[in-house]
Amino acid sequence: MLEKIKTAEAILVGVNYGGASLEETEKSLEELERLLETAGGVCFAKVIQNKEHPDPRTCIGSGKVAEIRDLCTAYGVELVIFDPELSPAQIRNLEDSIGEGIRVIDRSMLILDIFALHAVSGEGKLQVELAQLKYTAPRLMGKGTELSRLGGGIGTRGPGESKLESDRRHMKRRIAALEEELRVLDRTRRTMRAARDRSGIKKVAIVGYTNAGKSTLLNRLTDAGILAEDKLFATLDPTTRKLTLPNGESVLLTDTVGFIRKLPHHLIHAFKSTLDEAVYADVLLIVVDASDPEYAEQLATTEELLGELGASDKPTLYVFNKCDRGAVQAFRSLGTYADNHRSVTVSALTGQGIERMLAELQELLEAGKKRVEFHIPNAEAGALNLLYRSAVVENVEYGAEEILVTATVDAKTHGMLRRFDPALENADEE
């Protein structure tokens, strides 16, 4: 069980490499500060190093290392967080250089800490532990008795820490066991997906940058009652609920873990089964915080990660959220995408624009569908059940020899029931 720890102060370190924009480095540090706040800490100071290339030994120059050491010594700061990813050797060298009792972690380790804090389901905890062992453990090797970090603190949380006190062979066995457990869970998830596919119910995945309002939107649409906080990665485990559209059709709506810039690839791999909800969805709702000045960069990150997952070719509705906070910004955002993308502006918090969003989603799902009158013999009345599951049934008339059913169907369902469509039957005879 995770222990609540006292608020920790930390020094945040950014590195502006040659040719990079100082503004981008500062923005990334601002996001790192928000990640720290989500983990329960506060920023004491920010340090930026301008450097052509990272120092292979400490990432930053000796002068900056000394500056950080002086700050830690003078003000009792015990945590230093680097925005760029650090190698195991760099972490060891930095901790040796800055001083006794100072912890050095990087952005990826901080994200892992937040994931450990927010994992609720058994699968989520397994995924966090696996990611921590694969990423964090090698960066803590070679410290002997100092490996024990069960006392708590940012960058030390989660189910994987106690394993770091064991030898490498034990850790390898643990990693193998976790991977096998996750494979079993993944097979179960695939079985559930197959059952959903057979049911014919369309699947819609809510994706987007962390804290864009995905959970609030799911709560608004389905009364899911899931946690929705103004924090990064408030939701880690996926939640699926049934949503009934205005035309009466039901879809399965799934909230997914949020994206973030510099999301470590090992996390994408560890959470593959969760992120696959986007891969196997029929439609994506990409939620964007339209009130955030960085919405364009966040949207670009989301689209890039969807491309890495192989889900960039899905029918997509862009949902520019939080327009109650900045309507002008929201409509400017919409203007950017309206010409080439299906887009709406909403406030998941107040409900503004939700009706139009549902209408757009319904139209997107109906693309490629057609209205058909089926003539089903009474002896094959079971076909009617398939229509109720996979189509929008408008009218049913029971006759002495057959059932007349008017329904809006997609190409797959139409093909399965083509023998009951006189128009197709006559075309086949010709």
C-alpha positions in Angstrom: 0.0 0.0 0.0 1.4 3.4 -1.0 2.2 5.7 1.9 1.4 9.3 1.9 4.6 11.3 2.1 5.4 14.8 3.1 5.6 17.5 0.4 9.0 17.4 -1.2 10.9 20.3 -2.7 12.8 19.7 -5.9 15.2 21.5 -8.2 14.2 21.1 -11.9 16.9 20.9 -14.5 16.5 21.6 -18.2 19.1 21.4 -20.9 18.9 23.6 -24.0 21.0 21.8 -26.5 22.6 23.6 -29.5 20.0 24.6 -32.1 17.1 24.0 -29.8 14.6 26.7 -28.8 15.0 28.1 -25.3 11.2 28.7 -25.3 10.6 25.0 -25.9 13.0 24.1 -23.1 11.1 26.4 -20.7 7.7 25.0 -21.8 9.0 21.5 -21.1 10.2 22.5 -17.7 6.8 24.0 -16.9 5.2 20.7 -17.7 7.8 18.9 -15.6 6.7 21.2 -12.7 3.1 20.2 -13.2 4.2 16.5 -13.1 6.0 17.2 -9.9 2.9 18.8 -8.4 0.9 15.8 -9.4 3.4 13.6 -7.6 2.9 15.6 -4.5 6.0 17.8 -4.7 6.8 21.5 -5.2 9.4 23.2 -7.4 12.1 25.0 -5.3 14.1 26.3 -8.3 14.6 25.8 -12.0 18.0 25.5 -13.6 18.6 25.6 -17.4 21.9 24.6 -18.9 22.8 25.9 -22.4 25.0 23.3 -24.0 25.8 22.1 -27.5 25.9 18.5 -26.6 25.1 16.5 -23.4 28.0 15.8 -21.1 28.4 11.9 -21.2 29.4 11.9 -17.5 26.8 14.2 -15.9 24.6 15.5 -18.8 25.3 19.1 -17.7 28.6 21.0 -17.2 30.6 20.9 -14.0 29.7 24.6 -13.3 25.9 23.8 -13.2 26.6 20.7 -11.1 28.3 22.9 -8.6 25.5 25.4 -8.7 22.9 22.7 -8.0 25.1 21.3 -5.2 25.3 24.7 -3.5 21.5 25.2 -3.7 20.9 21.7 -2.2 23.4 22.3 0.6 22.2 25.8 1.4 18.5 25.1 1.4 18.2 21.5 2.3 16.7 20.3 -1.0 17.1 16.6 -1.4 15.6 16.0 -4.8 16.9 17.0 -8.3 14.8 16.1 -11.4 16.2 16.3 -14.9 13.9 16.9 -17.9 16.2 15.0 -20.3 16.5 11.2 -19.8 19.6 10.2 -17.9 21.7 7.1 -18.2 22.4 4.9 -15.1 26.0 6.2 -15.1 24.9 9.8 -15.2 22.6 9.4 -12.3 25.3 7.8 -10.2 27.8 10.5 -11.2 25.4 13.3 -10.4 24.4 11.9 -7.0 28.1 11.4 -6.1 28.9 15.0 -7.3 25.9 16.8 -5.8 26.3 15.2 -2.4 25.2 12.6 0.2 21.5 12.0 0.5 20.5 13.8 -2.7 18.3 11.8 -5.0 18.6 12.4 -8.8 15.8 11.2 -11.1 14.7 12.1 -14.6 11.3 12.9 -16.3 10.6 9.3 -17.1 11.2 8.2 -13.5 8.8 10.9 -12.3 6.1 9.7 -14.7 6.6 6.2 -13.4 6.1 7.5 -9.9 2.8 9.1 -10.8 1.7 6.0 -12.6 2.5 4.0 -9.4 0.4 6.5 -7.4 -2.6 6.3 -9.7 -2.6 2.6 -10.6 -5.8 1.0 -9.2 -6.5 -2.2 -11.1 -4.4 -5.3 -10.7 -3.3 -5.0 -14.4 -2.3 -1.4 -13.9 -0.1 -2.2 -10.9 1.5 -5.1 -12.8 2.2 -2.8 -15.7 3.7 -0.1 -13.5 5.9 -2.6 -11.7 7.2 -4.1 -15.0 8.0 -0.6 -16.3 9.8 0.4 -13.1 11.9 -2.8 -13.0 12.9 -2.4 -16.7 13.7 1.3 -16.4 14.3 2.4 -12.9 16.1 -0.6 -11.4 19.2 -0.4 -13.7 19.5 3.3 -12.8 19.7 2.4 -9.1 22.2 -0.5 -9.3 25.6 -0.3 -7.7 24.5 1.6 -4.6 24.8 -1.3 -2.2 22.9 -0.7 1.0 21.6 2.7 -0.3 19.3 0.8 -2.7 16.7 0.5 0.1 14.2 3.3 -0.7 11.2 2.2 1.1 11.2 5.3 3.3 9.1 7.1 0.7 9.7 10.1 -1.6 9.1 11.2 -5.1 10.8 8.8 -7.5 10.8 6.0 -5.0 7.1 4.9 -5.0 5.4 2.0 -6.3 5.2 -1.8 -6.1 8.6 -2.3 -7.7 10.9 -0.6 -5.2 11.4 -3.6 -2.8 12.5 -5.7 -5.7 15.5 -3.4 -6.3 17.2 -4.8 -3.2 17.4 -8.2 -4.7 20.1 -9.4 -7.1 19.9 -9.1 -10.9 18.9 -12.7 -11.4 15.9 -12.3 -9.1 14.9 -9.2 -10.9 15.1 -11.0 -14.3 12.9 -13.8 -12.9 10.4 -11.1 -11.6 10.3 -9.4 -14.9 9.7 -12.7 -16.7 6.9 -13.5 -14.2 5.3 -10.1 -14.7 5.4 -10.4 -18.5 3.7 -13.8 -18.3 1.0 -12.5 -16.0 0.4 -9.6 -18.4 0.3 -12.0 -21.4 -2.5 -13.9 -19.6 -4.4 -10.7 -19.0 -3.8 -9.6 -22.6 -5.3 -12.9 -23.8 -8.3 -12.3 -21.6 -8.7 -8.8 -23.0 -8.5 -10.1 -26.5 -11.2 -12.6 -25.7 -13.4 -9.8 -24.4 -12.7 -7.8 -27.6 -13.6 -10.7 -29.7 -16.9 -11.0 -27.8 -17.6 -7.3 -28.4 -16.8 -7.7 -32.1 -19.3 -10.6 -32.3 -21.9 -8.4 -30.6 -21.6 -5.9 -33.5 -21.5 -2.9 -31.0 -19.2 -0.2 -32.3 -16.2 0.8 -30.2 -15.2 4.4 -29.6 -12.0 5.3 -27.8 -11.4 8.6 -26.0 -7.8 9.6 -26.5 -5.8 12.8 -26.0 -3.2 14.6 -24.0 -3.2 14.1 -20.3 -5.6 16.4 -18.4 -7.5 17.3 -21.6 -10.7 16.3 -19.9 -11.2 12.7 -21.2 -12.6 11.3 -17.9 -14.8 14.3 -17.4 -16.3 13.8 -20.9 -16.9 10.1 -20.2 -18.6 11.0 -16.9 -20.7 13.6 -18.7 -21.8 11.1 -21.4 -22.3 8.0 -19.3 -22.4 8.9 -15.6 -19.3 6.6 -15.3 -18.4 8.1 -11.9 -14.7 7.8 -12.5 -12.0 10.1 -11.0 -11.6 13.3 -12.9 -9.1 15.7 -11.4 -7.2 18.7 -12.7 -4.0 16.8 -12.6 -1.8 15.0 -15.1 -2.4 11.3 -15.4 -5.4 11.4 -12.9 -6.7 8.3 -14.8 -4.5 5.4 -15.6 -6.8 2.3 -15.9 -9.1 2.2 -18.9 -12.9 2.4 -18.3 -15.5 1.2 -20.7 -19.2 2.2 -20.6 -22.2 1.9 -23.0 -23.4 5.1 -24.6 -26.8 5.4 -26.4 -26.7 7.8 -29.3 -29.7 10.0 -30.3 -30.8 7.5 -33.0 -31.0 4.7 -30.4 -27.8 3.0 -31.4 -25.5 1.8 -28.6 -21.7 2.1 -28.7 -19.0 1.2 -26.2 -17.0 4.3 -25.0 -13.6 3.7 -23.5 -11.5 6.3 -21.6 -7.7 5.7 -22.1 -4.5 6.8 -20.4 -3.4 10.3 -21.4 -0.5 11.0 -23.7 2.4 13.4 -22.9 5.4 14.7 -24.7 8.5 12.6 -24.2 6.4 9.6 -23.2 9.0 6.9 -22.7 8.8 4.1 -25.3 9.1 1.5 -22.6 5.9 2.9 -21.1 4.1 2.6 -24.4 5.2 -1.1 -24.5 4.3 -1.8 -20.9 0.8 -0.3 -21.4 0.3 -1.8 -24.8 -2.8 -3.7 -23.8 -4.3 -0.6 -22.5 -3.4 1.6 -25.4 -4.6 -1.1 -27.8 -8.1 0.2 -27.0 -7.3 3.0 -29.4 -5.9 0.5 -32.0 -9.0 -1.7 -32.0 -11.6 1.1 -31.8 -13.9 1.9 -34.7 -13.8 5.6 -34.1 -11.5 7.9 -32.1 -12.5 10.9 -30.1 -9.4 13.0 -29.8 -10.0 15.4 -26.9 -8.0 18.7 -26.9 -7.8 21.2 -24.0 -8.7 24.2 -26.1 -8.0 26.6 -23.2 -4.4 25.6 -23.0 -2.0 27.8 -24.9 0.0 24.7 -25.8 -3.0 22.9 -27.4 -1.3 22.7 -30.8 1.8 21.1 -29.5 -0.3 18.7 -27.4 -2.4 17.7 -30.3 0.7 17.1 -32.4 2.1 14.8 -29.6 -1.2 12.9 -29.5 -1.3 12.4 -33.3 2.4 11.3 -33.3 1.8 8.7 -30.6 -1.3 7.4 -32.3 0.8 7.0 -35.4 3.3 5.0 -33.4 0.5 2.8 -32.1 -0.8 2.2 -35.7 -4.1 4.0 -35.0 -3.7 7.1 -37.0 -6.0 6.0 -39.9 -9.1 5.7 -37.8 -12.3 7.8 -38.4 -11.8 10.6 -36.0 -13.8 13.4 -34.3 -11.7 16.2 -32.8 -13.3 17.4 -29.6 -12.0 20.8 -28.5 -12.8 20.8 -24.8 -12.9 23.4 -22.0 -14.4 26.1 -24.2 -16.0 27.4 -21.1 -12.5 28.5 -20.0 -11.5 30.1 -23.2 -14.2 30.1 -25.9 -12.2 32.4 -28.2 -9.2 30.1 -28.1 -11.5 27.1 -28.7 -13.1 28.5 -31.8 -9.7 29.5 -33.1 -8.6 25.9 -32.6 -11.7 24.7 -34.4 -11.0 27.0 -37.3 -7.6 25.5 -37.8 -9.1 22.0 -38.3 -12.6 22.6 -39.6 -11.6 22.6 -43.3 -10.0 19.1 -43.2 -11.2 17.5 -40.0 -14.5 16.7 -38.3 -14.4 19.0 -35.2 -16.6 20.3 -32.4 -16.1 22.5 -29.4 -17.6 21.5 -26.1 -17.3 21.9 -22.4 -17.5 18.5 -20.8 -17.8 20.2 -17.4 -20.9 22.3 -18.2 -22.4 20.2 -21.1 -22.0 23.0 -23.7 -21.8 21.5 -27.2 -22.4 17.9 -26.1 -25.5 17.5 -28.2 -23.7 18.6 -31.4 -20.8 16.3 -30.5 -23.2 13.3 -30.3 -24.7 14.2 -33.6 -21.3 14.4 -35.2 -20.3 11.1 -33.7 -23.5 9.5 -34.9 -22.9 10.8 -38.4 -19.3 9.5 -38.3 -20.5 6.0 -37.2 -23.2 6.0 -39.9 -20.8 6.8 -42.7 -20.9 3.9 -45.2 -24.3 2.7 -43.8 -27.5 2.4 -45.7 -31.2 2.0 -45.1 -32.4 -1.4 -46.1 -35.8 -3.2 -46.0 -35.2 -6.9 -45.2 -37.7 -9.7 -45.9 -36.9 -12.4 -43.4 -38.9 -15.7 -43.5 -40.5 -16.6 -40.2 -38.5 -19.8 -40.1 -35.3 -17.6 -40.0 -36.5 -15.1 -37.5 -33.3 -15.4 -35.6 -31.7 -13.0 -38.1 -33.8 -10.3 -36.5 -31.6 -10.7 -33.3 -28.5 -9.9 -35.4 -30.1 -6.7 -36.7 -31.0 -5.6 -33.2 -27.4 -6.1 -32.1 -25.6 -4.7 -35.2 -27.9 -2.2 -36.7 -30.5 0.5 -36.0 -33.9 -1.1 -36.4 -36.5 1.5 -37.4 -39.6 -0.7 -38.1 -40.7 -4.3 -37.8 -43.9 -5.8 -39.4 -44.8 -9.4 -38.8 -46.6 -11.1 -41.6 -48.0 -14.6 -42.2 -44.9 -15.8 -44.0 -42.2 -13.2 -43.4 -41.0 -10.3 -41.3 -40.4 -7.0 -42.9 -37.6 -5.1 -41.2 -36.4 -1.6 -42.0 -33.0 -1.0 -40.6 -29.8 1.1 -41.1 -26.9 -1.3 -41.5 -23.2 -1.1 -42.2 -21.6 -3.0 -45.1 -20.6 -6.0 -42.9 -24.1 -6.6 -41.5 -25.6 -6.0 -44.9 -23.4 -8.7 -46.4 -24.3 -11.2 -43.7 -28.0 -10.7 -44.4 -27.8 -10.1 -48.2 -30.1 -13.1 -48.9 -32.9 -11.2 -47.1 -32.5 -8.1 -49.3 -34.7 -8.4 -52.4 -32.7 -5.6 -54.1 -29.4 -7.6 -53.8 -31.1 -10.9 -54.6 -32.5 -9.5 -57.9 -29.1 -8.0 -58.7 -27.4 -11.4 -58.2 -29.9 -13.1 -60.5 -29.2 -10.5 -63.3 
